Structure formats: C-alpha cells, structure tokens
Amino acid sequence: MAEGRVQEVVVRKSRAARLALAVSALVCLSGRTELWRTVRLGLVGLVAGFILLVISGKMKTMAGELVAIWIVDGYLLGHTMVLRRRDKPVFLAGAFVGILLANLVGDETLYVASSFTFAGVMETCAAALMLPAVKSARELVKPMVFVQFVLGACVVAPLLSGVVAVLLLQGIFTSHPFSSFSNWVISDALGFLIFTPVTLVMLSGEWRTLLNPASRVKSALLLAFIVITTAVIFLQTSYGEVYWMLPPLALLAFHAELSTVLLGTLLFISIAVPLTIQGTGPLWFFAFATMQDRILALQLFTVAALSIVLPITVLQTQRNALLSALAEGNRRFRNLAERSEEVVIELSADGCFQYVSPRATSVLGYAPNMLLGTSLLGLVHGDDRDELARVLEHAATNGTEESVEYRLRRAAGAYLWVRSFIAVMPSGVPGGQVALAFTVRDVDTHVVSEQKRLAEQQELRDMAFVDSLTGLRNRRYLDNRVKELLGSQARGTSARAVAVLFADVDYFKNYNDEYGHQAGDECLKLVGRCIATVIRDLDLLARYGGEEFVVLLENCDHEQAVLTAELIRAAIESLELDHRGSPFGVVTLSIGVAQSEIWRTVDATELFELADSALYVAKRLGRNRVGRVQDTVTTESSSRTNGIDVVGGQIAQARR
C-alpha cells in the first residue's frame, strides 16, 4: 500500500514538472516571437524612412533643390495610425534612424541631418496626436474626421515643423532647399493629404476594391482617362490650360470608389510633377522668375485640384455608405418580411395596399402585385368591415397602435380569421401623406378552436343549470339567480319587489302509479311548457325537484303575483290531462305565493319558506288552489306572516 502511494506521488510530480516545462517553453517562445515582431517593426520603419527620403532627395535634385511633395511624413503618419499604441514608438524610432542615415548619405552634416530628421518625425508625431483612432481610409474621409485631418495634419503639423526647422537651421544655410518656409509647409501638407490616405488604403486592404468585378472595368477606364489627360496636358508647352485637368479629376471623384480616386490622384501627381520638373507642361507657358515660383505654382494647382476632388470624394463616400446601409436595411427587411409568419403590408391612409410582402401568397392566396392599389376593406367580411374601418381611421388620426381581429377573404373565396396590428408610419416629408404599417397573422385555427371551446363551455354551463327532463332551469340556476339579484340590489339605491311561486302537481305519485314513470315524465314536460306560456319573458321558471316548479317574478307586487299564480293554475287545469288517481280527474296544480322586497340572503330564505308554507296550506285545504301570504315580510323587521289565504278552487265538475 505504502509503495503504491509513493509511486502515485512520483507520477503526479513528474506530470507537474512536464506541465511546468511546457508552460515555460510557451512563455519563452511567446517572448521570442514578440521580440522578433518588435525588431521587425523597427526595421520596417528604418528601411521605409531611408528609401522614401532617398526618393524625395532625387526629386529635390531634379527640381533644383526644391521639393514639390514630401512623401516621407505622409507615409509614416498612415503607417503609424494602423499600428497598436505600444508599437508606434518602435516604428517611429526605426524611421528616425532610417531618415537620419539617408540625410547623412546625402552629404549633410550630423547637425543638419539631425535637425531635418527631428523636424520631420516631430511633425508626424504631432499629426498623429491630433487625429482620432483611424485604421482605414474610409474612416479617415468621414466628414468630421477629415476636417480634423486637414486642420491637424495638413495645416498645424507642417506649420509647427516648419517653425522648428527654421529655428534649428537658421544661419547655417542661406539657400538651402528647405530654407523656403512656404515650400516646406506646402510640400509637407501635400504629402500628408495624398500619401496618408494612400498608405491607409494599402495597409488596410481597401485596395482590393480595385479588383471588384462589378466596378473593375469602370475603374480601369477612369484611371486610363486620368493618365491620358494628364500626359496630354503636361507633355506639351503650347497651351497653358492647366485647369483642363480638373474635370477629369472631378469625374473620377463622382464615379469611383475611394481607393480608385486616391490611385487616380497619385497617378496625376506622378506624371505632372516629373514632367513639370523636366521642362514640359502648361506651367512652362508662364514666365516664372525662378524655379521655386514654378514649383510653388504646381503645388498651389495640386492643392486646388485636391480641394475639389477630396471633398467630393468625402461626400460620395458618405453617400455610398448611406446607400449601402439603405440597401442593406431594405435587404434585411425583405428577408424578414419573406420569412415572417405574418403578412407585412403598407397601407395608405384610406386603406389601399401600397406594399405587400410575398407571404401573402401562402397565407391569403394572393400574389402581392394583385393586391397593390386595391382596398383592404373590400376583402373584409361584411360583419367586420365597419369595425376595421373605425380602427384604421382611429390609428391614422391619433397616431396610436391598434390591434384587431376580423375575417379576411382568401383568393379561394373562404374567409379566414386574422389578427392585425396597425401603426402609423411617418412620411418623413412635412405635410406628406400618412401611411400605415399593417400586419396580417393567420389566427383562424386559434379563433375557431376558441369559439368551439367557448361553445362547449356554454353547453356544459347550460347542462349544469338546465333540468335534463323538462329543459327548464334547475334549482342550481335558481339559487345563482337569487345571488345575482341580491348582489345587484346591494349596489342599487332601493330594493325591487320580488315574488316567489311554489307549484306542485297534485297527486303526482298516484299519476306515476296509474300511468307509469314515462308518462309521468311527459306530464311534467307538458306542465313546464304550459307554465312558460303564462309568465312574462323576464320571469324565471325552474324545476325545483320532483313534481315541484318555482316561478321567480321580479318587479312584481303581491296582487299581480297572486293573479299570475291563478292564471297558471287555471291554464294547467284547462289542459284536461286525464288523471284517474286524482279526485279532480285531471292534472292540477297547488301553488304557494309570497312577495316582498329583499336586501339580504336571510330575506330571500324567508321569502322561499313563506312560499313553501303557502303551498303546504293550499294542499292541506284541498289542492288545486293558490295559497298566498296575507302580510309580506318587511326588510326592517324580517317578521313572518300572520296568516295565509287560499284562493281559487276545484273545477265545477270533476272528471271521473
């Protein structure tokens, strides 16, 4: 046992050691990878700074020690913007070293080279600090960001670096290529304005839009037009119409993507600047005093061209983004509308179809174009049309959201129960016509099943409250009706007069013995139907049990209750139903009558007891009579009657 535990501990320790070694190896590998990435980023900055400064130096030499466009800082700013915050110092440090080496190679002293390098890198840092976090050219040309870019990178940063360069190099060179402050500021501003967006396009991958099959041919034709126009204008010295270059650039800005516009602008500069420096182009048509003035004119023309092209590009980019968002929103809406269970509809204020989603075909059987321009109310069931018209008008007038259920005619002609939700859609134009967002959901199965359920519930309720033999109301229903009556009286201001009639078929046991129970049942049915023909519609007739019936008379005084009871007794007697087990020879009734104004349950109980007592007296005094209460119970005292009268009597000649 001990040896096994020792082995287990050894195994666990060896596993932990292997895991620790693996973690350490990963940490070391990760550290090495990060170190190599940092070194590589610094080398990229060094090489890029060195090469671009050499190219700018060649252009400077060609132009007589003047720089038309300073490429280096524009590229450095664009590359810095796409880097992580912790990587930016490494990249800029490498660029500083590369630029310094290029300046030293160009036969500059260490102080002059260091001054130029410091002013340039400081300019890039200042421009980067004045810009928000931007990772692509499309983000850069957003209106507010672009304004910050122009003011910060293209105005403030060049002015600041120009001042620093003048202060550092003052008194060292009198005719240095960068001694012209205006040339420094404009060339750096043009470098930022052109090469920063170009760098972002290349590094963010936006250049791939040039390969988009949908616009590839169009972009190629526009770029070819720019190249040909620029070459034609700047290869000749006969005409000074340099501004003929502006329409092609504006056309490019209106009809091309951002990456294509930047590439076209770069092609224009790549052709126009070298040709102007070499002695051709419309700027040589004018007699400038010095080469510096000609370069300044070229710079100003480039600024003028960009002041037209870039704002158009910014607005077109924003417009294309809005159109793209609108198209995407429309695509998503149609996608949702086509896959929704509901039919999505746009109605005019008068209820005509303006848009119908494809779901209408499966739900209603109509193709959407069949419904456009027609009226919704024309498809609605006649019984539901007025209600739906009212709801539509209310929603359009008050701007409220409404919901309604109604029947809608399908293409096959059958009606379908549907539920619709209605809401106002703002027109977006002052004084424009209001439209209604309208949905149609098929609820036919639900509504039909609900109607069936309610009908079944009503049937069960009727079965619970209906006497199965006679079809009259039963005692349970009578008790509930009395409770409702008491409840309504409690909410009212005064009590209503109520009368109770207790009726009992005379000698009914003898009838069953003589004729059988089936005949007895038929007798009770006939008696119930006969009583129902005598009483009012608002009166309640119920089979109380066995051969007993109760009539509840509302808003009835005592004399009227007695008269009704006598009419019932006489009507049954006049039926002349044979009854050999009765001394009267026919089926007769004994009825007890009680009347009062009831407020409480005890009042109703006493009233029923009095009616039952009156019935008992009528039967005891010979049957086929109406017994009535002489003095009714009063609300305040709840006193019982002092006596009972009997009215009516047996028929003139009893049938034998």
Secondary structure, DSSP 8 states (H G I E B T S, - for coil): -HHHHHHHHHHHHHHHHHHHHHHHHHHHHHHHHHHHHHHHHHHHHHHHHHHHHHHHHHHHHHTTS--S--HHHHHHHHHHHHS-TTTHHHHHHHHHHHHHHHHHHTT--HHHHHHHHHHHHHHHHHHHHTS----SHHHHTSHHHHHHIIIIIIIIHHHHHHHHHHHHHTTT-SS-TT--HHHHHHHHHHHHHHHHHHHHHHHHTGGGGGG-TTTHHHHHHHHHHHHHHHHHHHS-SS---GGGGHHHHHHHHHHS-HHHHHHHHHHHHHHHHHHHHHT-SGGGGS--SSHHHHHHHHHHHHHHHHHHHHHHHHHHHHHHHHHHHHHHHHHHHHHHHHHSSSEEEEEETTSBEEEE-TTHHHHTS--HHHHTTSBGGGGB-HHHHHHHHHHHHHHHHH---EEEEEEEE-TTS-EEEEEEEEEEE--SSTT---EEEEEEEE-HHHHHHHHHHHHHHHHHHHHHHB-TTT-SB-HHHHHHHHHHHHHHHHHSSS--EEEEEEEEETTHHHHHHHH-HHHHHHHHHHHHHHHHHHS-TTSEEEEEETTEEEEEEES--HHHHHHHHHHHHHHHHHH--B-TTSTTSB--EEEEEEEEE--SHHHHHHHHHHHHHHHHHHHHTTSS-EEEESS---TTT----S-EEEE----SS---
